[in-house]
Amino acid sequence: MRVMGVDPGLTRCGLGAVEGRAGAPLTLVKVGVARTPAGHDIGARLVAIEAEIERWLDDVRPHAVAVERVFSQSNLRTVMGTAQASAVAIVCASRRGLPVALHTPSEVKAAITGYGNADKAQIGAMVTRLLRLPAMPKPADAADALALAICHIWRGGPQNRLAEAIAKARSRGGGPVPRIGAAHGDETGQIHGSTDETGEEVTG
């Protein structure tokens, strides 16, 4: 299956798509970052992020979308922006009837590195290794988006089967696909991988 990962943020929104299945080699489809100027109006920034995510969905055509679950106990201003960008990604995917999964940062880190408190360098290194890339994806937001996609391929469970069924229905040219959006992941993540306008990591 093909999963598009979204590491939400207003200044930098990481985007990455991975194809594969649990227990088999994974393949990079696309990776990048959507950027908006910090000084612009919030509405214009969210519209720009929406347009970029829509372009990615058109290009990548994923079977499911994995978005980082926003979790933080500090820096409310930055968390609000991150949550707004996250909501845009969820709406874009759900509007197309794509299954949406939410994964906490600690869940992603544990899936990718085996350690729930891994730092960004460790995540980037493992993403590079798992996708057999010549260099680590940069900035870190891009690597985080790929990590989200990989985590969902490995841990999606029933939702992956749903995405596969939807993909098969579409490939056969069948009737309308149900618009389903589901959340996956726990509420216990303690480390947030996104950054604010100053580049500071949000932690909880």
C-alpha positions in Angstrom: 0.0 0.0 0.0 1.0 3.6 -0.4 0.9 5.9 2.6 1.4 9.7 2.6 2.8 11.0 5.9 2.2 14.6 7.1 4.3 16.2 9.8 2.1 19.3 10.4 3.4 22.8 10.9 2.7 26.3 9.7 6.2 27.4 8.7 7.3 23.9 7.6 4.8 21.1 6.9 6.7 17.9 6.2 5.3 15.7 3.5 6.4 12.2 2.5 5.0 9.2 0.7 6.2 5.6 1.1 5.0 2.4 -0.6 5.3 -1.2 0.8 4.0 -3.5 3.4 5.0 -4.9 6.7 7.8 -7.4 6.4 8.9 -6.3 2.9 11.3 -3.7 1.6 9.9 -0.1 1.5 10.1 2.3 -1.4 10.3 6.1 -1.3 7.7 7.7 -3.5 8.2 11.4 -2.8 9.4 13.7 0.0 9.4 17.4 0.6 8.2 20.3 2.7 5.4 22.8 2.3 6.5 26.3 3.6 4.7 29.4 4.5 6.1 32.8 5.6 5.8 33.4 9.4 4.7 37.0 8.9 1.7 36.2 6.7 -1.9 36.1 7.8 -2.9 32.7 9.3 -5.8 32.2 6.9 -3.5 32.7 3.9 -0.9 30.3 5.3 -3.5 27.6 5.9 -4.9 28.0 2.4 -1.4 27.7 1.0 -0.8 24.5 3.0 -4.1 23.1 1.8 -3.2 23.8 -1.8 0.1 22.0 -1.5 -1.4 19.0 0.3 -4.0 18.8 -2.5 -1.3 18.8 -5.1 0.5 16.0 -3.3 -2.6 13.9 -3.1 -3.1 14.4 -6.8 0.4 13.4 -7.5 1.0 10.6 -5.0 -2.5 9.1 -5.0 -2.0 7.4 -1.6 -4.2 4.7 -0.1 -4.1 6.3 3.3 -2.8 9.4 5.0 -0.9 9.3 8.4 -0.8 12.6 10.4 1.2 13.3 13.5 -1.1 13.6 16.5 -0.5 16.9 18.2 0.5 16.5 21.8 2.2 19.1 23.9 2.0 20.6 27.4 3.8 23.8 26.6 4.2 26.5 24.0 0.5 26.9 23.3 0.9 29.4 20.4 3.0 26.9 18.4 0.8 24.0 19.3 -2.3 25.9 18.0 -0.6 26.5 14.6 0.5 22.9 14.4 -3.0 21.7 15.2 -4.5 24.0 12.6 -2.1 22.6 9.9 -3.0 19.0 11.1 -6.7 19.7 10.7 -6.1 20.9 7.1 -4.4 17.7 6.2 -7.1 15.6 7.8 -9.8 17.5 5.9 -8.0 17.2 2.6 -7.6 13.5 2.9 -11.1 12.9 4.3 -12.7 14.9 1.5 -11.3 12.3 -0.9 -12.6 9.4 1.2 -9.0 8.4 2.2 -8.6 6.7 5.6 -6.7 9.0 8.0 -4.6 7.8 10.9 -3.2 9.8 13.8 0.1 8.6 15.3 1.8 10.1 18.4 5.5 11.1 18.1 6.5 8.5 20.7 4.6 5.8 18.7 6.4 6.8 15.5 9.8 6.8 17.3 9.2 3.4 18.8 8.2 2.0 15.5 11.1 3.4 13.6 14.0 3.1 16.1 12.6 0.8 18.8 13.0 3.7 21.3 10.2 6.1 22.2 12.5 8.9 23.1 14.7 8.8 20.0 16.0 12.2 18.7 15.6 13.6 15.2 19.0 12.4 14.1 18.2 8.8 15.0 14.9 9.0 13.2 16.5 10.5 10.1 19.2 7.9 10.1 16.7 5.0 10.4 14.5 6.4 7.7 17.5 6.7 5.4 18.4 3.1 6.1 14.9 1.7 5.7 14.3 3.4 2.4 17.9 2.8 1.2 18.5 6.5 0.5 21.8 8.0 -0.5 21.5 10.8 2.1 19.3 11.7 5.0 16.1 13.7 4.0 16.3 17.3 5.1 14.9 19.3 6.8 14.0 17.1 9.7 10.3 17.7 9.0 10.6 15.8 5.7 12.2 12.8 7.5 9.5 12.9 10.1 6.8 12.7 7.5 8.4 9.6 6.0 8.7 8.1 9.5 4.9 8.6 9.9 4.2 6.9 6.6 6.5 3.9 7.6 5.0 3.7 11.0 1.5 3.4 9.5 2.5 0.8 7.0 4.0 -1.3 9.8 1.3 -0.6 12.5 -1.8 0.3 10.6 -3.5 -3.0 11.3 -7.2 -3.1 10.4 -7.0 0.4 8.9 -4.4 -0.8 6.4 -6.8 -3.5 5.3 -9.5 -0.9 4.9 -7.2 1.3 2.7 -6.3 -1.7 0.6 -10.0 -2.5 0.1 -10.7 1.0 -1.0 -7.7 1.0 -3.4 -8.9 -2.2 -5.0 -12.4 -0.8 -5.3 -11.0 2.3 -7.1 -8.8 0.2 -9.4 -11.8 -1.8 -10.5 -13.7 1.4 -11.2 -16.5 0.5 -8.8 -19.1 2.7 -7.1 -18.4 5.5 -4.8 -15.9 4.9 -2.0 -17.1 5.6 1.6 -15.7 8.7 3.2 -14.0 7.2 6.2 -11.6 8.9 8.6 -10.3 7.1 11.6 -7.8 7.9 14.3 -5.1 5.4 15.3 -2.6 5.8 18.1 -2.6 6.4 21.8 -2.6 9.7 23.8 0.7 9.1 25.7 3.3 10.6 23.4 5.6 12.8 25.4 8.0 14.2 22.8 6.7 16.3 19.9 8.7 16.4 16.7 7.4 19.6 15.1 9.2 23.0 15.3 7.8 26.5 15.6 8.7 29.6 13.6 12.0 30.0 15.4 13.0 26.4 14.7 12.5 25.5 18.4 11.3 21.9 19.0 7.9 21.6 20.7 8.1 19.2 23.6 5.6 17.9 26.0 
